[in-house]
Amino acid sequence: MSHVMSKETLGALIAPQSVALIGASATEGKLTARPLTFLLRHGFKGRIYPVNPVRETVMGMPAYPTVAAIPEPVDHAYILLDAEPALSALEDCAKAGVKVVSVLADGFAEAGPEGRARQDRLVTIAREAGILLIGPNSTGVVATATGFSCTTNAAFRADRLDTGRLAVLSQSGSVIGTLLSRGQARGIGFSTLISVGNEAGVGVGTLGRLLLEDPETDGFLLFLETIRDPEALADFSREAARRGKPVTAYRIGRSDEGQALSVSHTGAMTGSKQAVSSFLRDIGIREVEQFETLIDAPRALSMIRLPEGRPRSVTVVSTTGGGGAMVVDQISARGIPIVACGAASRAKLSAKDIPLGHGKLVDVTLAGTKYEIMKEVVSTLMADPETGLLVVAIGSSAQFNPELAVRPIVDAVAEAPPGAAPVMAFPLPHAPESLAMLEAGGVPAFRNVETCAETVALFLTPPKIEDPIPVVVPSAVTDLLSGAAPGILDEVSSGDVFEALGARRPAQVVLSPGDAVPETLPFAFPVVVKLVSPDLPHKTEAGAIRVGVANRHALIDVIDQMTASAEKHRPGYRLRGVLIQEMRRGLGEALIGVTRDPLVGPVITVGMGGITTEIYKDTAVRPAPVTLETAREMVAEIKGFALFRGFRGRPKGDLEALAHCVAAVSVIAGCDHVEEAEINPVLIGPEGDGVVLLDALIRRA
């Protein structure tokens, strides 16, 4: 890793002195001719060495039969050959001491067992030689400052290559070109654009960590289709946050494995999509819903900061009532507080006969098309301590008179004192000149209201970065689990584990199969009766649970009925016993579950419990384990738990005890052989009475 992370490697990645194009074609227009064409077009100052054993020249440049034949050390190589020849070319690069190698070819891990074996060979060669390997399936690497457009992506046929201070790391090669063209249309350039391909050698996390050392990069755009190395991604994003370099991601798809998460309610509710979003949020990555936001938001997030002491709210100023209302609506829909003009500012501006409208929207109407008035309004609100973020919605004048409606905003920002409220802007008409003027003046500006609102939400609700917490699994838990067979543990065995973690159970008696019901029980009727079997994870569907059994005679009849029902539901099921529990009453039910997501590892889910759990899917999800503070946040997120917070005079439930239970149960994530663990339901008692485990399930790998 030290070699991979060195400054020497960074230089070879984005500012190489020499590059070898292995398999470069002399036929202009062919895919394998593009890297050489683009390097020449965009003014790469380093030395270019085409490698083609069947030609003496390529596009007028001397060609070499192998990398070893090149008369100087090569910093960066791009292999443009098919899969098998690519392996031989990588071996040549290893012998020649090439530092960074990108591989275009497909036919590796995505091509079945033979391809996976081929990719393993590729990785072994690179690792043993200390090569930073990008790909396979990589369309290449571009660094705009040096003109290093070593790519097969057709978008780089563009006449110009705008520079910028944002790096792009994409698991889709074609999206690199999309971002380039759409960004340049918006006047947004990039510092580096890398197609990571299969991430066989290094991926998004490792490359991002390396690019953090680039002083020309202020932020990152990620286009994600999956997560292959969550630890490397977490290390990169947490360090980026510490350095004030925001990371924004657009993610597509969801894993089939995540949707098929086994037998628990937790798996059905969480799925990989929610688990991955929770993981990204925890490590400091801002995930966007709209692709356009991926282009606009990173620059805005790297351009402005919210000064300390400023509220996390928005004040909207508009020269058009309808447009301003649209902005307010979109921002408010994302849960961001809208704050009206402060009383002191209103008094100051009203004294100058400046119209401000009524309600929370500061509507200056046509007065906003006058330079002096617009500048006075923006300056006053920026200075007001009650203003958090100021968003200016500009009407038709943005298109035809930017010097009247836009210039005063830029000038007000330029003259603002330290600690003033930051400003964003949204011109309603198509107004490229105004957009350019605003951005040049340090004011993030947007072409559509949805992107503006989403960026505002990202700006004012920064991710709370959670560092990994140490996991200490009680020895009693490991002892119980080590003795358990693989598969689903029955409820009694699962309950034993949760009790060892600190969860409370009702008083209970377990009868072995065939045992007579005792004359007396250590607790009073009515009782709850369940069949104990690893083959009946959902007892309600199997008729394997009865509540409110009134007496001993009824208990005997119920057991007979349940065993018959379970046999019909699951013929040949394994009956381990009959569980009789005291009947507990509370204010409501919750679910606590831990699953092992195939992409990001263990996650914990909290939600409304009982048989309606999967219907409402009112859940909070975090990577597991969690601290007590995080557990409290999760409990606070559940809308249904409003019933236990004194809603309309109802008694309060013990949500603090529930949070303690969540934190305690989350520790089971440290047991690698536990695939799933769930308590459903957890009975929530009145405030001060705690919570009680009513049903439990654990699946051991």
Residue, then its C-alpha position, 0 to 999 in steps of 0.5 A: m500500500s505504501h508504494v501505491m500511495s506514494k507521490e511517485t505513483l500519483g505522478a505516474l497516474i496523472a502527470p506521467q513523463s512517459v506513456a506506453l500505448i500497448g496495441a495502439s492502432a495506426t488506423e485513425g477512428k479505430l477504438t485503439a487509435r483514440p488514446l494517441t489521437f486524444l493525447l496529441r489533440h489535448g497537448f500532452k507534454g510527456r513522451i508517447y511510445p506506441v507499442n505495436p510489434v507489426r508496425e514500425t510507425v504509428m501515426g508517424m511516431p516510432a513504434y516499439p515491439t515491446v515495452a522493454a524495447i522503449p529506451e527509457p523507463v515508462d511511468h504509465a501504460y495503457i494496454l489496448l489488447d484482448a484479454e489473453p494478450a493483455l496478460s502477456a503485456l502486463e508481464d512485460c510491464a512488470k519486467a520493465g518497471v512500469k508504475v501504473v497500468s490501465v487495461l481496456a480489455d473485457g473477458f475477465a471477472e464478468a466472463g464466468p469462471e475462466g474469466r475470473a481465473r484470468q483476472d486472478r492472474l492479472v492481479t497476481i502479476a500486478r501485486e508482485a510487481g508493485i503496479l497500480l493496476i486500473g481495470p480491466n474494462s477501463t476506458g482509461v485515465v484523464a488528467t486535464a492539467t497535463g493534457f493526459s487524455c489517455t482514454t478510448n472514450a469518444a467524448f474526448r474528441a472534443d476540441r477543448l479539455d476544460t480544467g477544473r478542481l473536481a475528480v471523477l471516479s466512475q465504475s461506468g466508462s461511458v459515464i465519464g464522457t457524459l460528465l465531461s460533455r455535460g460539465q463543459a456545457r455548464g462551464i464545469g471542468f474536472s481535474t481527473l477522470i478515471s474509469v475504474g472498470n472491474e477494480a481488480g487491482v485498485g478501485v474507487g477507494t484506493l484511487g480516491r485516497l491517492l488523489l487526495e494528495d493532488p493539490e489541484t483537486d478540491g472534491f470528488l464525483l463518484f458514479l457507483e454501480t456496486i461497492r467492491d471494497p467498502e473498507a478502502l472506500a470508507d478510509f478515503s471518504r473519511e479522510a476526504a471529510r477531514r480535509g474538507k474535500p466533499v465526496t458526492a455519489y450517484r448510485i444505480g441498481r441494487s444487488d439481487e443478493g440484497q433483495a433475497l436476504s433470507v428468512s427474517h423480516t429485517g432482510a425484507m425491509t432493509g435490502s441492499k439499497q437502504a443498507v448501502s445508502s446508510f453506509l455511504r452516509d455514515i462514511g461521509i459520502r453525499e448521495v444524490e438522487q438526480f444525475e444533474t445534481l452529481i454535476d452541479a452539487p460538488r462544485a457548490l459544496s467545494m465553493i462555499r461553507l456555512p460559517e460557524g454559528r449560522p443556522r442550518s436554514v434557508t432564506v429565499v429572495s425572489t424577483t418573481g413570486g411564482g418562481g420563488a414559491m417553487v424554490v421554497d416548495q422544493i427546498s421545504a419538501r426535502g425537510i430544510p427549514i425556510v426562514a423569513c426575513g429577520a425583523a431587523s432586516r425587514a425594518k431596515l429594508s422597509a424604511k427604504d421602501i423596498p417591497l419584501g412581500h409577506g410570509k416566508l418568501v422575501d419577494v422583492t418583485l420588479a424592484g429586484t431588477k434595479y441594481e441598487i435595490m437588489k444589492e441592498v437586499v442581498s447584502t442586508l440578508m447576508a449580514d443578518p445573523e438570522t440568515g443561514l443560507l441565502v437562495v436567490a431566485i431570479g426572474s426573466s431579467a436574468q436572461f436579458n439584463p444580468e447586469l441589473a439582476v445578477r451583477p448586484i448579487v455577485d458584487a454583494v458577495a464580493e464585498a461581504p464581510p467574513g462570516a456572512a451568510p453564503v449565497m446560491a442562485f437559481p435563474l428561472p429562464h435559460a440564462p447561460e450568461s447569468l450562470a457564468m457570471l454567478e459562478a465566476g463570482g463565487v455564487p453556485a448557480f443552477r439550471n433547474v429547481e430540483t438540482c438547486a433544492e437537492t444541493v441546498a439539502l446536501f449543503l445544510t445536512p452534511p453527513k455525520i461521519e461515524d468512525p468504526i467503533p471497537v466490537v467486544v462480543p461477550s464471551a457468553v455469546t461466543d460460547l453459545l454460538s460456537g456450540a450451535a449448528p449452522g442454520i436457523l437457531d430455534e427461538v429458545s437458543s436464539g433467546d439465550v444469545f440475546e439475553a447474554l447480550g442484555a435483552r430481557r425475556p419474559a418468564q418461561v417454561v420449555l417442555s420437551p416433545g412429549d412432555a406432559v403439561p405440568e399441573t402448575l406453572p411458575f407464572a399465572f394464566p393467561v399465557v403465550v404458547k409457541l412451538v420451538s423449531p428451527d423450521l418455523p421462523h415465521k410462527t404466525e403463518a404456521g399456526a405455531i403461536r397462540v396468545g392468551v391461553a386461559n388455563r391448563h386444559a386449554l393449553i393442552d388442547v392448543i398444543d395439539q392444535m398447533t402441532a397439527s397446524a405446523e405439520k400441515h404447513r411444513p410436513g416433517y418439521r423438527l419439533r424441539g419443544v413447546l415454549i410457554q411464556e408469561m403474557r406481557r403487555g406493553l404500549g407497542e412493538a418494535l423490531i431490531g434486526v442485524t443482517r450481513d449485507p453482501l456489499v457493505g457488511p453488517v447493518i442493524t435495522v430498527g422499525m415498527g414490530g409485529i406482523t405489520t413490519e414489512i407493510y409499513k417499512d418504517t425503518a432506520v438502518r445503520p452499519a453495525p455495531v452502533t453507539l448508544e447515541t446512534a441508537r437513539e438517533m435511529v429510534a428518533e427516526i421512526k415515524g410510528f414511534a410518535l405513538f410512544r412519545g406522548f402523542r395526543g396524551r398517550p402514555k410515553g413508552d420506554l424508548e430510551a430502553l429500546a435504544h439501549c437494547v439496539a446498541a447492545v444487540s448490534v454487538i452481535a455484528g462482531c460474530d462473523h458466523v452470524e448471518e442474521a439476528e432478529i428480535n421481532p417483536v420487542l415489547i415497549g413498556p411504559e416509560g421506566d419499565g423497559v423493553v422485553l424480547l417476545d420472539a427471536l431468530i438467529r441464523r448461523a452461517 
